[in-house]
Amino acid sequence: MDLVAEHLQKLEEKIKQLAEDHQKNVTEKDLLIKQSVIQKRTIEEQNIEIENLKKQVQALKIAKSVESVQSNEETGKVKEKIQDLVREIDRCIELLNK
């Protein structure tokens, strides 16, 4: 009889340990699920931020190319003005030489 009681006691201890382990696993699983949800939200937010930044980069590239075109136009205007001034100076020098 003692042998049967001893086996029952060991079995009850193992069952109790399994129940505790199961509860720990359930708690850990719930925590991991919550962490997973948080990480998924973070990834979604970061993807949205990446898309916004890509749009900003594209807008900056367009603005810079427009600025470059305007700069080239202004450079041409400045060159024309300089040429006009050089012609006028040449005319003045010719008048002084006469």
Residue frames as qw, qx, qy, qz and C-alpha x, y, z in Angstrom:
[[0.000, 0.883, 0.469, 0.000, 0.00, 0.00, 0.00],
 [0.324, -0.765, 0.090, 0.550, 2.78, 2.39, 0.79],
 [0.411, -0.077, 0.590, 0.691, 4.19, 1.92, -2.69],
 [0.152, 0.648, 0.644, 0.377, 0.87, 2.90, -4.31],
 [0.207, -0.919, -0.264, 0.207, 0.54, 5.95, -2.05],
 [0.435, -0.537, 0.300, 0.658, 4.10, 6.96, -2.83],
 [0.329, 0.204, 0.648, 0.656, 3.46, 6.71, -6.58],
 [0.010, 0.817, 0.552, 0.167, 0.23, 8.71, -6.22],
 [0.313, -0.844, -0.062, 0.431, 2.05, 11.44, -4.30],
 [0.399, -0.291, 0.479, 0.726, 4.79, 11.64, -6.96],
 [0.223, 0.470, 0.698, 0.491, 2.13, 11.70, -9.67],
 [0.110, -0.903, -0.408, 0.077, 0.26, 14.52, -7.91],
 [0.367, -0.690, 0.162, 0.603, 3.51, 16.51, -7.59],
 [0.353, -0.008, 0.622, 0.699, 4.24, 16.03, -11.28],
 [0.101, 0.696, 0.645, 0.298, 0.69, 17.07, -12.19],
 [0.230, -0.896, -0.210, 0.315, 1.01, 20.15, -9.98],
 [0.388, -0.472, 0.377, 0.696, 4.36, 21.00, -11.60],
 [0.285, 0.296, 0.698, 0.586, 2.86, 20.53, -15.08],
 [0.017, -0.852, -0.521, -0.050, -0.05, 22.83, -14.17],
 [0.302, -0.810, 0.035, 0.501, 2.39, 25.49, -12.94],
 [0.383, -0.203, 0.566, 0.701, 4.52, 25.14, -16.07],
 [0.213, 0.562, 0.701, 0.384, 1.39, 25.36, -18.21],
 [0.103, -0.922, -0.331, 0.172, 0.30, 28.57, -16.47],
 [0.354, -0.627, 0.283, 0.634, 3.78, 30.07, -16.95],
 [0.348, 0.083, 0.691, 0.628, 3.68, 29.15, -20.63],
 [0.106, 0.763, 0.612, 0.180, 0.23, 30.68, -21.07],
 [0.216, -0.894, -0.100, 0.379, 1.38, 33.90, -19.37],
 [0.381, -0.422, 0.477, 0.671, 4.53, 34.01, -21.50],
 [0.312, 0.379, 0.729, 0.478, 2.48, 33.36, -24.65],
 [0.014, 0.895, 0.445, -0.034, 0.13, 36.25, -23.81],
 [0.297, -0.784, 0.153, 0.524, 3.09, 38.55, -23.23],
 [0.392, -0.145, 0.639, 0.646, 4.66, 37.54, -26.54],
 [0.237, 0.636, 0.671, 0.297, 1.38, 38.14, -28.36],
 [0.095, -0.943, -0.214, 0.237, 1.15, 41.64, -26.86],
 [0.363, -0.592, 0.390, 0.604, 4.76, 42.35, -27.84],
 [0.398, 0.190, 0.724, 0.530, 4.08, 41.09, -31.35],
 [0.140, 0.834, 0.525, 0.099, 1.08, 43.40, -31.71],
 [0.218, -0.890, 0.040, 0.398, 3.13, 46.36, -30.49],
 [0.412, -0.356, 0.569, 0.616, 5.96, 45.54, -32.89],
 [0.355, 0.469, 0.703, 0.400, 3.54, 45.20, -35.80],
 [0.024, 0.944, 0.318, -0.087, 2.09, 48.63, -35.00],
 [0.338, -0.739, 0.284, 0.509, 5.59, 50.07, -34.77],
 [0.449, -0.011, 0.684, 0.575, 6.49, 48.55, -38.14],
 [0.247, 0.726, 0.598, 0.233, 3.33, 49.99, -39.71],
 [0.130, -0.954, -0.095, 0.253, 4.10, 53.43, -38.28],
 [0.411, -0.537, 0.471, 0.567, 7.68, 53.23, -39.51],
 [0.434, 0.288, 0.703, 0.484, 6.52, 52.18, -42.98],
 [0.123, 0.902, 0.411, 0.057, 4.20, 55.18, -43.08],
 [0.284, -0.859, 0.164, 0.392, 7.06, 57.42, -41.96],
 [0.504, -0.184, 0.617, 0.576, 9.31, 55.92, -44.65],
 [0.350, 0.601, 0.624, 0.357, 6.68, 56.64, -47.31],
 [0.050, -0.973, -0.193, 0.119, 6.33, 60.22, -46.07],
 [0.403, -0.674, 0.373, 0.494, 10.10, 60.67, -46.14],
 [0.507, 0.141, 0.666, 0.529, 10.27, 59.25, -49.66],
 [0.216, 0.831, 0.473, 0.197, 7.64, 61.77, -50.75],
 [0.230, -0.929, 0.050, 0.285, 9.61, 64.57, -49.11],
 [0.512, -0.355, 0.539, 0.566, 12.80, 63.45, -50.85],
 [0.423, 0.456, 0.646, 0.443, 10.98, 63.39, -54.17],
 [0.040, 0.953, 0.300, 0.021, 9.55, 66.85, -53.55],
 [0.373, -0.787, 0.251, 0.422, 13.01, 68.15, -52.63],
 [0.539, -0.039, 0.619, 0.570, 14.49, 66.64, -55.78],
 [0.293, 0.717, 0.541, 0.328, 11.82, 68.34, -57.88],
 [0.151, -0.972, -0.103, 0.145, 12.33, 71.64, -56.06],
 [0.491, -0.569, 0.404, 0.522, 16.08, 71.41, -56.51],
 [0.493, 0.232, 0.628, 0.556, 15.76, 70.66, -60.22],
 [0.131, 0.886, 0.402, 0.191, 13.40, 73.63, -60.61],
 [0.340, -0.885, 0.099, 0.302, 15.82, 75.78, -58.64],
 [0.579, -0.240, 0.520, 0.580, 18.66, 74.58, -60.84],
 [0.383, 0.573, 0.559, 0.461, 16.72, 75.54, -63.97],
 [0.076, -0.976, -0.204, -0.030, 15.96, 78.97, -62.49],
 [0.515, -0.680, 0.278, 0.441, 19.60, 79.32, -61.49],
 [0.558, 0.091, 0.564, 0.602, 20.68, 78.51, -65.04],
 [0.205, 0.805, 0.446, 0.333, 18.23, 81.08, -66.39],
 [0.284, -0.947, -0.015, 0.149, 19.52, 83.68, -63.94],
 [0.610, -0.388, 0.410, 0.556, 23.10, 82.82, -64.86],
 [0.461, 0.430, 0.540, 0.557, 22.25, 83.42, -68.51],
 [0.009, -0.941, -0.291, -0.170, 20.67, 86.76, -67.65],
 [0.480, -0.792, 0.164, 0.342, 23.71, 87.76, -65.61],
 [0.612, -0.071, 0.492, 0.614, 26.02, 86.82, -68.50],
 [0.302, 0.701, 0.469, 0.445, 23.93, 88.90, -70.89],
 [0.224, -0.967, -0.119, 0.036, 24.08, 91.86, -68.51],
 [0.582, -0.555, 0.327, 0.496, 27.86, 91.52, -68.22],
 [0.535, 0.247, 0.537, 0.603, 28.17, 91.37, -72.00],
 [0.099, 0.887, 0.363, 0.267, 26.01, 94.49, -72.33],
 [0.389, -0.892, 0.071, 0.221, 28.20, 96.29, -69.80],
 [0.626, -0.260, 0.452, 0.580, 31.39, 95.21, -71.62],
 [0.409, 0.557, 0.503, 0.519, 29.96, 96.50, -74.93],
 [0.098, -0.967, -0.210, -0.105, 29.06, 99.77, -73.29],
 [0.537, -0.700, 0.246, 0.402, 32.57, 100.07, -71.82],
 [0.600, 0.083, 0.515, 0.606, 34.04, 99.30, -75.25],
 [0.220, 0.800, 0.408, 0.381, 31.89, 102.06, -76.76],
 [0.313, -0.943, -0.020, 0.108, 33.04, 104.48, -74.08],
 [0.623, -0.421, 0.388, 0.533, 36.68, 103.58, -74.74],
 [0.495, 0.419, 0.511, 0.565, 36.13, 104.12, -78.48],
 [0.012, 0.939, 0.273, 0.210, 34.60, 107.52, -77.77],
 [0.479, -0.814, 0.158, 0.287, 37.54, 108.45, -75.55],
 [0.644, -0.132, 0.479, 0.581, 39.99, 107.41, -78.25],
 [0.402, 0.681, 0.457, 0.407, 38.37, 109.68, -80.86]]
